[in-house]
Amino acid sequence: MISDRDFFLPPMDDDMPLNALFDDGKELYIEIGSGKGEFISQYPQQHLDWNFIGFEMSEKRIINCLKKLNPQQNPNVRLVKLAVDDKIKLLFENATISGVFIQHPDPWPKRRHHRRRLIQTAFLDSLAKILKPKAKVQIATDHKEYALWIVDIFSQHKDFISLQDSPIQNDYNLEDHVVTWFEQEQRRLGFEPNYMLYERI
Ligand SMILES: C[S@@+](CC[C@H](N)C(=O)[O-])C[C@H]1O[C@@H](n2cnc3c(N)ncnc32)[C@H](O)[C@@H]1O
């Protein structure tokens, strides 16, 4: 019998697009930084006619995710252990991803570490290539300065527009929003999430 780890993290050839993780032709969504797995275990259960790939770079967090997943309830989920960066376009066929979820990306608050932040112009250039037109990018961060950085980078990018009246909102108004462990912790400490929602033009 196949183990849960082999089900959710099947071995892949390095040169094979990750689209091949599914062969049923459903819409494909990705999450970057799955953390302890709240989103990747809950949200796809509400959207069984879509497929989801959760990227997580930490083995410890992959194990946290696996504890929340099972093949019966999450047949439409796979995990990839990887630090995502501006080479993401090499992982997928062009214009095949229907949406991206990024909740509480590491803020790297020190100025000398800003170049380690995930959201950069080169990352958006690469992301734009694999997203379908009208694909949505949902981002949440409790870190106000990173939120302003993200808005600045997106607002200068020709391929994305904000779908919100104000690019940063403290209320998503999305009924299927999953509160992650990190969101819960930061709220407990008094930090409200800043929500951003962009569309690939
Ligand atoms: C602050 S935690 C947030 C986790 C989860 N999204 C949440 O809201 O609870 C950031 C997570 O993203 C992972 N991570 C950070 N940078 C990443 C990258 N470039 N690619 C994949 N995972 C990343 C970290 O290992 C960590 O689990």
The ligand as an SDF file (V2000), in Angstrom:
LIG
                    3D

 27 29  0  0  0  0  0  0  0  0999 V2000
    5.4040   32.5290    8.6800 C   0  0  0  0  0  0  0  0  0  0  0  0
    5.1270   30.9150    8.1330 S   0  0  0  0  0  0  0  0  0  0  0  0
    3.4260   30.9490    7.5840 C   0  0  0  0  0  0  0  0  0  0  0  0
    2.8660   29.5740    7.3770 C   0  0  0  0  0  0  0  0  0  0  0  0
    1.3990   29.5050    6.9660 C   0  0  0  0  0  0  0  0  0  0  0  0
    1.2000   30.0190    5.6200 N   0  0  0  0  0  0  0  0  0  0  0  0
    0.5440   30.2430    7.9550 C   0  0  0  0  0  0  0  0  0  0  0  0
   -0.0370   31.2710    7.5840 O   0  0  0  0  0  0  0  0  0  0  0  0
    0.4230   29.7670    9.0980 O   0  0  0  0  0  0  0  0  0  0  0  0
    5.9910   30.8670    6.5700 C   0  0  0  0  0  0  0  0  0  0  0  0
    6.1120   29.4800    6.0260 C   0  0  0  0  0  0  0  0  0  0  0  0
    6.5520   29.5420    4.6960 O   0  0  0  0  0  0  0  0  0  0  0  0
    7.6530   28.6700    4.5060 C   0  0  0  0  0  0  0  0  0  0  0  0
    8.4480   29.3270    3.4610 N   0  0  0  0  0  0  0  0  0  0  0  0
    9.1150   30.4880    3.5710 C   0  0  0  0  0  0  0  0  0  0  0  0
    9.6620   30.8430    2.4000 N   0  0  0  0  0  0  0  0  0  0  0  0
    9.3240   29.8700    1.5150 C   0  0  0  0  0  0  0  0  0  0  0  0
    9.5940   29.6610    0.1440 C   0  0  0  0  0  0  0  0  0  0  0  0
   10.3130   30.5410   -0.5560 N   0  0  0  0  0  0  0  0  0  0  0  0
    9.0930   28.5570   -0.4550 N   0  0  0  0  0  0  0  0  0  0  0  0
    8.3570   27.6690    0.2580 C   0  0  0  0  0  0  0  0  0  0  0  0
    8.0780   27.8010    1.5700 N   0  0  0  0  0  0  0  0  0  0  0  0
    8.5500   28.9010    2.1900 C   0  0  0  0  0  0  0  0  0  0  0  0
    8.3100   28.5520    5.8570 C   0  0  0  0  0  0  0  0  0  0  0  0
    9.0300   27.3550    6.0100 O   0  0  0  0  0  0  0  0  0  0  0  0
    7.0970   28.6110    6.7800 C   0  0  0  0  0  0  0  0  0  0  0  0
    6.5370   27.3350    6.9730 O   0  0  0  0  0  0  0  0  0  0  0  0
  1  2  1  0
  2  3  1  0
  2 10  1  0
  3  4  1  0
  4  5  1  0
  5  6  1  0
  5  7  1  0
  7  8  2  0
  7  9  1  0
 10 11  1  0
 11 12  1  0
 11 26  1  0
 12 13  1  0
 13 14  1  0
 13 24  1  0
 14 15  1  0
 14 23  1  0
 15 16  2  0
 16 17  1  0
 17 18  1  0
 17 23  2  0
 18 19  1  0
 18 20  2  0
 20 21  1  0
 21 22  2  0
 22 23  1  0
 24 25  1  0
 24 26  1  0
 26 27  1  0
M  CHG  2   2   1   9  -1
M  END
$$$$
